[in-house]
Amino acid sequence: MKQDFVFLVIMLLTFSGSICSAQTDQQTINEDFNSAATNQPGKEYPMVNSEGRIRASILAPDAHKVQLDISAVKYDLTKDEKGVWTGESDPQDEGFHYYQLWIDGAAVPDPNSLYYYGAMRWGSGIEIPAKDQNFYALNDVPHGQIRQILFPSKSTNTSCQAFVYTPSGYEKDLNKRYPVLYLQHGWGENEYGWPNQGKVNLIMDNLIAKGKSEPFIIVMPYGMTNNVKIGGLRNFDIKPFQTVLIDELIPYIDTNFRTLTDQSNRAMAGLSMGGFETKLITLSNLDTFSSIGLFSGGSISLDDVNNTPGFKEKVKLVFVSYGEREIENMKNRPSRGPFGGDPKEGIEAISKEGINAHFYVSPKTAHEWQSWRRSLHEFAQLLFKD
């Protein structure tokens, strides 16, 4: 497991933090900027152009230095005579990105953007329009609901929060029961990640409307990850969250929602550290989960299969995915070592053993939400098929 933790630390370090400063070439920028869809109502900035560049602007007349911080790079902004600082980033990958502003050395959220929980804080986020964004767009289809629930947890001596997606039609046919996917966020995020950044409800609404996915319930709890700081990840203990999930949350969901409660109708998946949690919990609880999804969060190797009694008989589906840039990084820097072995080779090996295993690569994305939105989109189409 040591290699798993080393790779996980590297992924988390890649996911957050700024490492350099830059300034764009003003003469190369297309001026077809539009306000970002993630702005607060009525706010013009930040803006995004057809190249995926971000233009940020903030009034800070007494500041001496202001920077836009996104994708581990800081871009210097320029002050005008009214005290308004404006500047642009280099082109960004399609999809959602966290960002912040630096004002005289202090990192602050952009007051113009909506706020999202990531990097262990509520801060700014921005959507770069994607060519394939229709799969998570608000389309004219029947819509399900996302419910906020509080469930009792004796092990933590409190009530824990989770979000639950129920598909369209759940309220109409009161005799129908549904399979359930337990879906985890990554380190530095929480239970708000998949409903907000991940657009889980829109992804599912669109798939179900097209007949590409079976209707199922999705439960999104907090994975108890953020008390672990970078540098202490090797000491992460899965047992407290496993207790909450297996002994408290699943019984609550099966009691309060119309679920199919057998193992074959229950799945678990997660992104990044949530994928790591998924692997640890599912391999130890094959009588509870039949399908496993790891999004940028490890792989299932032949050793995992051979060392887990009942794996071949009980597991119906294994799905592993990464962003294309993550795969490139593994190849270009072998010392970083794939998390749990080469993910593609691992899936190919267990497929040869007769296991229903799939490997997916998100085009031109890294360790980021567009990779994970696409991963859920692909995974959902494979889940709970007879």
Beta strands, then each sheet from edge to edge (+ up, - down):
strand 1: 20-22
strand 2: 34-35
strand 3: 47-48
strand 4: 54-59
strand 5: 66-70
strand 6: 73-76
strand 7: 78-79
strand 8: 84-88
strand 9: 95-103
strand 10: 106-108
strand 11: 115-118
strand 12: 121-128
strand 13: 145-153
strand 14: 158-166
strand 15: 180-184
strand 16: 217-221
strand 17: 266-271
strand 18: 291-295
strand 19: 317-323
strand 20: 357-362
sheet 1: 1+ 6+ 5- 9+ 10-
sheet 2: 1+ 6+ 5- 9+ 12- 11+
sheet 3: 2+ 3- 4+ 8- 7+
sheet 4: 13+ 14- 16+ 15+ 17+ 18+ 19+ 20+
end
